[in-house]
Amino acid sequence: MRNFLLTLVAFFVGAVAQAQTPTPEQANTRVAELLNGADYVTLAAELPAVREMVVKPLLALADALVAHCEGRFEDSNRAIEEVARYPEELGQGTIFGMYNYALINNLCIENYAQGADVARQLLASLPDTDEAEASRRGLLSLLRWMDALTDRGRVEVVRQHRDVTIPVERRPIGRGEHLIVKATANGVSQDFIFDTGCSHANFISRDVAERLGVEIVADSIITQGVGGSGYVQLGVLPEMRLGDVVIKNPTFLVAEHFIPEHVKVEGMCEAALGTHIIRALGEVRYERKAERMVLPAKPSAPEQRNIICDNGTYYLVCHQAGEQLLLHFDTGNVKSQLSTRYFDRFQRQVEAEGGDVERSRSGGFGGVVWNDVRTLPQVELQVGKRNVMLHQVAVDISDGSSLVSYDGSAGMDLLTASERVSFDLDKMFYRIDK
């Protein structure tokens, strides 16, 4: 999103002064700076106090991005329509970028018909140039996705009105663990990785799709993996079960292979349960010792948001020594790791406490990525009102920090570092209970 907001620097010029009550100029400059820095967490906290001073084009843009960040996707779409009224002030690039956010909003709420309309609108606005070809391929892929699901219902969770228990298994894999949940469809049982890092659909291999009876409804869908992108198919099922919970209309991205053959490790599961189902489950309570997830009948009292969404990917807002960190919330990652952005911010600590430089391999759909890392023996994070300790955390010290917009990945070891945690990808919170 940063590339689309550069025009704001020229439009809203001024120095930020540290005044208790900012002037309109200071308020507008501050909002523009937070937008250009993609710091939507701070923007969400500061905007209410100054919104009456912010000019309408900038306010519409801020409202759209804050709403998306907070998982209020329909509110974000309404604000984007307001943004579109200001092409001269914001620039056509910004308008195009915001309609890309509208596309993701509609994918998140499974409003496929409206999403398809947005995709067609964006395609029509693209110039016929080589530079636009990558955008064209991506938009055509999403259009195929949206069109294929337009006449199908949204994901729906059918459950009993009581605390519902879903057994889980912690399965050793590589340098960490996967959280495994068993699903059934068409009388066939299948292990799934419980994966908050898998966006918009479940991800499965062709063999698993055939076993479960998944119907393929679209082809040539581009998806991004750890080591690059590739093409998959889109599939659907009428329903799938997680214990006593019925999931209606789940969707699947179907790859020939879950990950490349040369990346596989012993115990690897060929299926991942993604965020479109996890979000629909509502509040999830994970109990480590009991090896179960509980869907409570009575939801928690309102919690302060500490999960945000950006482009359909979920991030955990936490703190280390008073410094705010933004970590990709990815239970499909067997172990937490920290990025080059984290290294830039905490270089002195990493060099003083980290081990020797090592080569580290990360693999998944798309291939393998090798990075230079140093490993911190422990990292203490504040998550909400409680602290949690992670051990043997690799920090990426490779070049390329400018390309990384978050501080790392909160993996499976964050989940298991506490006896009990609760989280909700609809209400956007993660809480350490015990």
C-alpha positions as CSV (number, residue, x, y, z in Angstrom):
1,M,0.0,0.0,0.0
2,R,2.9,2.4,0.6
3,N,3.5,2.9,-3.1
4,F,0.0,4.1,-3.6
5,L,0.2,6.8,-0.9
6,L,3.3,8.7,-1.9
7,T,1.2,11.4,-3.5
8,L,0.0,12.3,0.0
9,V,3.4,13.6,1.0
10,A,3.2,16.4,-1.5
11,F,-0.5,17.1,-0.9
12,F,-0.3,17.4,2.9
13,V,3.0,19.1,3.6
14,G,4.0,20.3,7.0
15,A,6.2,19.6,10.0
16,V,4.8,17.6,12.9
17,A,5.1,19.5,16.2
18,Q,4.8,17.9,19.5
19,A,1.8,19.9,20.8
20,Q,-0.8,18.6,23.1
21,T,-3.5,19.9,20.9
22,P,-2.4,19.8,17.3
23,T,-3.3,22.4,14.7
24,P,-5.2,21.2,11.6
25,E,-2.0,21.3,9.6
26,Q,-0.2,19.1,12.2
27,A,-3.2,16.7,12.3
28,N,-3.3,16.3,8.6
29,T,0.5,15.8,8.3
30,R,0.5,13.2,11.1
31,V,-2.3,11.2,9.5
32,A,-0.5,11.4,6.1
33,E,2.7,10.2,7.7
34,L,1.0,7.2,9.4
35,L,-0.7,6.3,6.1
36,N,2.6,6.5,4.2
37,G,4.3,4.4,6.9
38,A,1.4,1.8,6.8
39,D,1.2,2.2,10.6
40,Y,-2.5,1.5,10.8
41,V,-2.4,0.5,14.5
42,T,-1.2,3.9,15.6
43,L,-3.5,5.5,13.1
44,A,-6.5,3.7,14.6
45,A,-5.5,4.9,18.1
46,E,-4.9,8.6,17.1
47,L,-7.5,9.2,14.5
48,P,-10.6,9.7,16.8
49,A,-9.0,12.7,18.5
50,V,-8.2,14.6,15.3
51,R,-10.8,13.4,12.7
52,E,-12.7,16.7,12.8
53,M,-9.6,18.5,11.7
54,V,-8.7,16.1,8.9
55,V,-9.6,17.0,5.3
56,K,-12.2,14.8,3.7
57,P,-10.0,13.0,1.1
58,L,-7.5,12.0,3.8
59,L,-10.1,11.1,6.3
60,A,-11.9,8.8,3.8
61,L,-8.6,7.1,3.1
62,A,-7.8,6.7,6.8
63,D,-11.3,5.4,7.6
64,A,-11.0,2.8,4.8
65,L,-7.7,1.4,5.9
66,V,-8.4,1.5,9.6
67,A,-11.7,-0.4,9.0
68,H,-9.8,-3.0,7.0
69,C,-7.1,-3.3,9.6
70,E,-9.8,-3.9,12.3
71,G,-11.6,-6.5,10.3
72,R,-14.6,-4.3,9.6
73,F,-14.6,-5.2,5.9
74,E,-18.0,-3.8,4.9
75,D,-17.2,-0.5,6.6
76,S,-14.0,-0.4,4.7
77,N,-15.8,-0.9,1.4
78,R,-18.1,2.0,2.2
79,A,-15.2,4.3,3.0
80,I,-13.4,3.2,-0.3
81,E,-16.5,4.5,-2.2
82,E,-15.9,7.8,-0.5
83,V,-12.2,7.7,-1.4
84,A,-13.1,7.3,-5.1
85,R,-14.7,10.7,-5.0
86,Y,-11.2,12.4,-4.7
87,P,-9.0,11.3,-7.7
88,E,-7.4,14.7,-8.1
89,E,-6.5,15.0,-4.4
90,L,-5.3,11.5,-3.8
91,G,-4.2,10.4,-7.3
92,Q,-5.4,7.6,-9.6
93,G,-2.7,5.2,-8.2
94,T,-4.1,5.6,-4.7
95,I,-7.7,5.0,-6.0
96,F,-6.5,1.9,-7.8
97,G,-4.8,0.6,-4.7
98,M,-7.8,1.1,-2.6
99,Y,-10.0,-0.8,-5.0
100,N,-7.6,-3.6,-4.6
101,Y,-8.3,-3.4,-0.9
102,A,-12.1,-3.6,-1.8
103,L,-11.4,-6.8,-3.7
104,I,-9.7,-8.3,-0.6
105,N,-12.5,-7.1,1.6
106,N,-15.1,-8.9,-0.5
107,L,-13.0,-12.0,-0.6
108,C,-12.8,-11.9,3.3
109,I,-16.5,-11.6,3.7
110,E,-17.2,-13.9,0.8
111,N,-19.2,-11.3,-1.2
112,Y,-18.1,-12.9,-4.4
113,A,-20.5,-11.2,-6.8
114,Q,-19.4,-7.7,-5.6
115,G,-15.8,-8.8,-5.6
116,A,-16.1,-9.9,-9.2
117,D,-17.5,-6.5,-10.2
118,V,-14.6,-4.8,-8.5
119,A,-12.1,-7.1,-10.3
120,R,-13.7,-6.3,-13.7
121,Q,-13.5,-2.6,-12.9
122,L,-9.8,-2.8,-12.0
123,L,-9.1,-4.8,-15.2
124,A,-10.8,-2.2,-17.3
125,S,-8.6,0.5,-15.8
126,L,-5.3,-1.2,-16.4
127,P,-3.2,0.1,-19.3
128,D,-2.2,-2.3,-22.1
129,T,1.5,-2.4,-21.2
130,D,4.0,-5.0,-20.2
131,E,4.4,-3.3,-16.8
132,A,0.7,-4.0,-16.1
133,E,0.8,-7.6,-17.1
134,A,1.5,-9.0,-13.6
135,S,-1.4,-7.0,-12.2
136,R,-3.6,-8.3,-15.0
137,R,-2.7,-11.9,-14.3
138,G,-3.4,-11.5,-10.6
139,L,-6.8,-9.8,-11.2
140,L,-7.9,-12.4,-13.8
141,S,-7.0,-15.1,-11.3
142,L,-9.1,-13.5,-8.6
143,L,-12.0,-12.9,-11.1
144,R,-12.0,-16.6,-11.9
145,W,-12.2,-17.3,-8.1
146,M,-15.0,-14.8,-7.5
147,D,-17.1,-15.9,-10.6
148,A,-16.8,-19.6,-9.6
149,L,-18.2,-19.0,-6.2
150,T,-20.8,-16.3,-6.9
151,D,-23.8,-18.6,-6.7
152,R,-22.6,-20.5,-3.7
153,G,-23.3,-19.8,0.0
154,R,-20.8,-18.4,2.4
155,V,-19.0,-20.5,4.9
156,E,-21.4,-21.3,7.8
157,V,-20.7,-23.0,11.1
158,V,-23.5,-25.2,12.6
159,R,-22.9,-26.1,16.2
160,Q,-24.7,-26.9,19.4
161,H,-25.5,-24.1,21.9
162,R,-23.0,-25.3,24.5
163,D,-19.2,-25.4,24.9
164,V,-18.1,-27.5,21.9
165,T,-14.8,-29.4,22.2
166,I,-12.6,-30.3,19.2
167,P,-9.7,-32.7,20.0
168,V,-6.3,-31.6,18.6
169,E,-2.9,-33.2,18.4
170,R,0.5,-31.5,18.7
171,R,2.6,-33.3,16.1
172,P,6.4,-32.8,16.0
173,I,7.6,-31.6,12.6
174,G,11.0,-30.4,11.7
175,R,12.3,-27.8,14.3
176,G,8.8,-27.4,16.0
177,E,5.2,-28.7,15.9
178,H,2.0,-28.5,14.0
179,L,-1.4,-28.3,15.6
180,I,-3.5,-31.0,13.9
181,V,-7.3,-31.2,13.8
182,K,-9.2,-34.1,12.3
183,A,-11.9,-33.3,9.7
184,T,-14.3,-35.6,7.9
185,A,-16.1,-35.2,4.5
186,N,-18.1,-37.8,2.6
187,G,-17.3,-40.4,5.2
188,V,-13.5,-39.8,4.8
189,S,-11.3,-38.6,7.7
190,Q,-8.4,-36.2,7.0
191,D,-5.8,-34.5,9.3
192,F,-5.6,-30.8,8.8
193,I,-3.0,-28.3,10.1
194,F,-4.8,-25.6,12.1
195,D,-3.2,-22.7,10.2
196,T,-4.0,-19.0,10.9
197,G,-1.4,-18.1,8.2
198,C,-3.5,-19.8,5.4
199,S,-5.7,-17.0,4.0
200,H,-9.1,-17.1,2.3
201,A,-9.4,-20.9,1.7
202,N,-8.1,-24.2,3.0
203,F,-5.0,-25.5,1.2
204,I,-4.7,-29.2,0.2
205,S,-2.9,-31.5,-2.2
206,R,-4.6,-33.0,-5.2
207,D,-4.5,-36.5,-3.5
208,V,-6.4,-35.1,-0.4
209,A,-8.9,-33.3,-2.6
210,E,-9.7,-36.6,-4.5
211,R,-10.0,-38.5,-1.2
212,L,-12.5,-36.0,0.3
213,G,-14.5,-35.6,-2.9
214,V,-13.7,-31.9,-3.4
215,E,-15.4,-30.5,-6.6
216,I,-13.0,-28.4,-8.7
217,V,-14.8,-25.3,-9.9
218,A,-12.0,-23.1,-11.3
219,D,-8.4,-23.5,-12.6
220,S,-5.3,-21.3,-12.9
221,I,-5.6,-19.6,-9.6
222,I,-2.4,-17.8,-8.6
223,T,-1.3,-18.2,-5.0
224,Q,1.7,-17.0,-3.0
225,G,3.8,-19.4,-1.0
226,V,7.0,-19.2,1.1
227,G,9.3,-19.6,-1.8
228,G,7.3,-17.9,-4.6
229,S,4.0,-18.2,-6.3
230,G,2.3,-20.9,-8.4
231,Y,-1.0,-22.0,-9.9
232,V,-3.6,-24.0,-8.1
233,Q,-7.2,-25.1,-8.6
234,L,-10.2,-23.9,-6.6
235,G,-12.5,-26.5,-5.1
236,V,-15.6,-26.8,-2.9
237,L,-17.5,-29.1,-0.6
238,P,-21.1,-28.9,0.5
239,E,-20.0,-29.6,4.1
240,M,-17.2,-30.8,6.3
241,R,-17.1,-31.7,10.0
242,L,-14.8,-30.9,12.8
243,G,-16.0,-33.2,15.6
244,D,-19.6,-32.1,16.3
245,V,-19.2,-28.9,14.3
246,V,-20.5,-28.8,10.8
247,I,-18.8,-26.4,8.3
248,K,-21.0,-25.7,5.3
249,N,-19.5,-24.5,2.0
250,P,-15.8,-24.7,2.7
251,T,-13.5,-23.8,-0.2
252,F,-10.1,-25.2,-1.0
253,L,-7.0,-24.3,-3.0
254,V,-5.8,-27.5,-4.5
255,A,-2.2,-27.9,-5.5
256,E,-0.6,-30.8,-7.3
257,H,1.7,-31.1,-4.2
258,F,1.2,-29.4,-0.8
259,I,4.9,-28.4,-0.8
260,P,7.7,-29.5,-3.2
261,E,8.8,-33.1,-2.8
262,H,12.4,-32.0,-1.9
263,V,11.1,-29.8,1.0
264,K,8.9,-32.4,2.7
265,V,9.8,-33.7,6.2
266,E,8.6,-36.7,8.0
267,G,5.1,-36.3,9.5
268,M,4.1,-33.5,7.1
269,C,0.3,-33.2,6.7
270,E,-1.0,-32.5,3.2
271,A,-3.9,-30.2,4.2
272,A,-4.2,-26.9,6.0
273,L,-7.4,-25.4,7.6
274,G,-7.4,-21.7,6.7
275,T,-8.7,-18.5,8.1
276,H,-12.0,-18.4,6.3
277,I,-13.1,-21.3,8.5
278,I,-11.2,-20.2,11.6
279,R,-12.8,-16.7,11.4
280,A,-16.2,-18.4,11.1
281,L,-15.6,-20.5,14.2
282,G,-15.6,-17.3,16.3
283,E,-13.8,-17.4,19.6
284,V,-11.4,-20.4,20.0
285,R,-9.9,-21.4,23.3
286,Y,-6.9,-23.6,23.0
287,E,-6.0,-25.7,26.1
288,R,-2.6,-27.2,25.8
289,K,-2.6,-29.8,28.6
290,A,-6.1,-31.1,27.6
291,E,-5.1,-31.2,23.9
292,R,-8.3,-29.6,22.8
293,M,-9.9,-26.5,21.4
294,V,-13.1,-25.2,22.9
295,L,-15.7,-23.1,21.2
296,P,-17.4,-21.4,24.2
297,A,-21.1,-21.1,24.3
298,K,-20.7,-17.7,26.1
299,P,-18.3,-15.5,24.3
300,S,-15.8,-13.4,26.2
301,A,-16.5,-9.8,27.2
302,P,-15.3,-7.3,24.6
303,E,-11.5,-7.3,24.3
304,Q,-9.2,-4.6,23.1
305,R,-8.1,-5.5,19.6
306,N,-4.6,-6.8,19.3
307,I,-5.0,-8.6,16.0
308,I,-5.1,-6.6,12.7
309,C,-5.7,-7.6,9.1
310,D,-3.8,-6.4,6.1
311,N,-4.6,-7.8,2.7
312,G,-6.4,-10.7,4.3
313,T,-3.4,-11.7,6.4
314,Y,-3.6,-11.5,10.2
315,Y,-1.0,-9.9,12.4
316,L,-0.6,-9.9,16.2
317,V,0.2,-6.6,17.9
318,C,2.5,-7.2,20.9
319,H,5.4,-5.5,22.7
320,Q,9.0,-6.1,23.7
321,A,10.6,-3.8,26.3
322,G,7.9,-1.2,25.5
323,E,8.5,-1.4,21.8
324,Q,5.5,-2.3,19.6
325,L,6.0,-5.4,17.4
326,L,3.8,-6.6,14.5
327,L,4.0,-10.3,14.0
328,H,2.3,-12.5,11.4
329,F,-0.1,-14.7,13.3
330,D,0.7,-18.0,11.8
331,T,0.0,-21.2,13.7
332,G,1.0,-23.1,10.6
333,N,4.6,-22.0,11.2
334,V,6.2,-24.6,13.4
335,K,8.3,-22.1,15.2
336,S,8.3,-18.3,15.6
337,Q,11.0,-16.3,13.8
338,L,11.9,-12.6,13.6
339,S,12.5,-10.6,10.4
340,T,15.1,-8.2,9.1
341,R,13.0,-5.4,10.2
342,Y,13.2,-6.7,13.8
343,F,17.0,-7.0,13.3
344,D,17.2,-3.4,12.2
345,R,15.4,-2.3,15.3
346,F,17.2,-4.5,17.8
347,Q,20.5,-5.0,16.1
348,R,22.6,-4.3,19.2
349,Q,20.7,-6.9,21.3
350,V,20.8,-9.6,18.5
351,E,24.6,-9.1,18.0
352,A,25.2,-9.2,21.8
353,E,22.9,-12.2,22.7
354,G,22.4,-14.1,19.4
355,G,24.5,-17.1,18.4
356,D,26.8,-17.5,15.4
357,V,25.5,-16.7,11.9
358,E,23.9,-19.8,10.4
359,R,22.0,-20.6,7.2
360,S,18.4,-21.4,7.8
361,R,15.9,-23.0,5.3
362,S,12.2,-22.2,5.1
363,G,10.1,-24.2,2.8
364,G,6.5,-24.3,1.7
365,F,4.3,-24.0,-1.4
366,G,6.4,-22.3,-4.0
367,G,9.8,-23.6,-3.0
368,V,12.5,-22.9,-0.5
369,V,14.1,-19.7,0.9
370,W,17.5,-19.6,2.6
371,N,18.4,-16.9,5.0
372,D,21.3,-15.9,7.3
373,V,20.1,-16.0,10.9
374,R,21.3,-15.5,14.4
375,T,19.4,-17.2,17.2
376,L,18.3,-15.5,20.4
377,P,18.1,-17.9,23.4
378,Q,14.9,-16.2,24.5
379,V,12.5,-13.4,23.6
380,E,10.0,-12.1,26.1
381,L,6.8,-10.6,24.6
382,Q,3.9,-8.8,26.1
383,V,0.7,-10.0,24.5
384,G,-2.2,-8.1,25.9
385,K,-2.0,-7.9,29.7
386,R,0.4,-10.9,30.0
387,N,4.0,-11.8,29.1
388,V,5.1,-14.9,27.3
389,M,8.6,-16.3,26.8
390,L,9.8,-17.8,23.5
391,H,12.9,-19.8,23.3
392,Q,15.6,-20.3,20.5
393,V,14.1,-17.7,18.2
394,A,15.9,-17.2,14.8
395,V,16.4,-13.6,13.6
396,D,16.8,-13.0,9.9
397,I,19.9,-10.8,9.4
398,S,19.9,-11.0,5.6
399,D,19.8,-7.9,3.4
400,G,16.4,-6.7,2.3
401,S,14.9,-5.1,5.4
402,S,13.2,-2.4,3.3
403,L,11.0,-5.1,1.7
404,V,9.7,-6.4,5.1
405,S,6.8,-4.6,6.7
406,Y,6.4,-6.6,9.9
407,D,8.7,-7.9,12.6
408,G,8.4,-11.6,12.2
409,S,6.1,-14.5,12.6
410,A,4.3,-15.7,15.7
411,G,4.3,-19.4,15.2
412,M,3.1,-22.5,17.0
413,D,5.4,-22.1,19.9
414,L,3.6,-18.9,20.9
415,L,0.4,-20.9,21.1
416,T,1.9,-23.6,23.2
417,A,4.0,-21.3,25.5
418,S,0.9,-20.7,27.6
419,E,-1.4,-23.3,29.3
420,R,-4.5,-21.7,27.8
421,V,-5.1,-19.0,25.2
422,S,-8.2,-17.5,23.5
423,F,-8.4,-15.8,20.2
424,D,-11.0,-14.6,17.7
425,L,-10.3,-13.6,14.1
426,D,-13.7,-11.9,13.9
427,K,-13.4,-9.8,17.1
428,M,-9.7,-9.5,16.4
429,F,-8.1,-10.4,19.8
430,Y,-5.6,-12.8,21.2
431,R,-5.5,-13.3,25.0
432,I,-3.3,-15.4,27.3
433,D,-5.7,-16.8,29.8
434,K,-3.3,-18.9,31.9
